[in-house]
Amino acid sequence: MSDINYSPVVSTRIRLARNIKKYPFPIMLSEEKSNEVIQEIVKVFENDEQLRDRYEINILKRIDMLTKQEMVEHHLISTNLLNEYEKGAVVVSKDKKISIMINEEDHIRIQCLEKGMGIDDAYEAANRMDDILEGSLEYAFNEKLGFLTSCLTNVGTGLRASAMMHLPALKAMGELKRIIQTLSKIGLTVRGAYGEGSEALGNMFQISNQVTLGVSDKDIIEAVKNIIIQLTEKEEKARNFLISNDRLLIEDKIYRSYGVLKNAKLLNYEESMMLLSDVILGIDLGIIEGNNTMLHHIMNNIQPASLQLVYKEELNERERDIKRAEYIGDLLN
Amino acid sequence: MICEKCKLNQARIHIVKIYQGKKISMNLCEQCALLYENIIIDPSGGKNINNFVSNLFEAIHGNQGIAAKGIPVIKCEECGLTLDGFRKSGRLGCSNCYKVFMENVEVVLEKVQAKNFHIGKIPERSGGELKKKNEIMSLKKKLKDRIKKEEFEEAALLRDKIRTLEKSIAGGEKSE
């Protein structure tokens, strides 16, 4: 269980919200002014030789819709920015770990993603990018309220620290509801990491801080880290309990899911996610041999838009179910 | 379970308060939780935070708001956002909106944030002034101390330092 690959923590993410002082926030920005904001930020990357080589600038209105949707599914941009794409851009590092959304709810949204429990590294990288940008841009900052943001839920540090966690055992034991309630009392929120409905597809949950003002960056990171550790322990306890209670039942469920994923001819998104969750659990528990990094990759690529990009063609729902089954079957067999 | 206060609606909120070391628990409906305990439940569970903020306004001010006749429209001169616009979207339009809608901003902050002052990162460029102000405060403390001890020469040095710092801030404020 000590191997990091077997941890329920899939990835950790840091987001910093910033605005440039001399421009109104994106909701009050004309398309023309939005372009000025984009240019101001893009200039920072273009004028620095090192940054220029390491980052790619994407002006959203110059990119086709499917690619934009894929960016949403891979969390490089948000649905919010997709809807306002005429005014937006995104700068992405070549390794895809850092992305800077331009003209989302705020002028600048620095996001940094790390696999596993990499929250400190993610913060360090985001913070460095923040310093680079601030070197050239004057931020909207107020002594009392800190970094000014369009929504008051982000003001202060502008920092959102989050973790994506795979919690199938806690879900199965019906313990999550209680945990979610407890977390909300200490200023943290939990929601599904995939899809848009209320159900967490594939038992993938996103845990993040809600409060951004009156707490230091370090405190936020520590609080989220603390919860990640506690949830990891709880999930592992729940897994052990399920196994010791009826190992055969768990093995049966996992092998059934594995069998369906390997052999089905039609797989819809929701069902695939549920089955993949079982298989990831199977790998974590040593029941199935395999690589859960690959399964996380599959989870990402079987989302509707991503799947169409994998096959480089537009697919209707039924065609997607066929291709999804084909794609998963190929990778698992 | 029925709400303990109104005894009409279904109690959907369980509140536990620790008051002077005693534990008090209550089961309330959403309306009574807001009315008596100032608790607002976000029905989306944090998913739709902007709606949540604009709902907060409705809950606090009722629907009459500024849309009511006879009340002048409050508007940010810099970006053009009106108070009504802020209430509807839950978002501010620019840095200046924070000053224009200060009263409303504070009401929302009280609900969605831990405190109403920043203690996190201070940026180099825009935070330089804050750092200077902090320095002035500590110098002023020292100055008082010197005067009390009748160490006037040292006090004069401190006073000059404070003046220089204050001047540099005043110069910066003009550009705001």
Interface residues (C-beta under 8 A of the other chain):
Chain A: N19 K21 Y23 P24 F25 I27 M28 E105 N127 D130 D131 E134 G135 E138 Y139 A140 F141 N142 E143 K144 L145 G146 F147 L148 T149 S150 C151 L152 T153 V155 G156 T157 L159 I180 S184 G187 T189 R191 S198 Q210 V211 T212 L213 G214 V215 S216 D217
Chain B: G45 G46 K47 I49 N50 V53 E78 C79 G80 L81 S89 G90 R91 L92 G93 C94 S95 Y98 V105 V108 L109 V112 Q113 A114 K115 N116 F117 H118 I119 G120 K121 I122 P123 E124 R125 S126 G127 E129 L130 K133
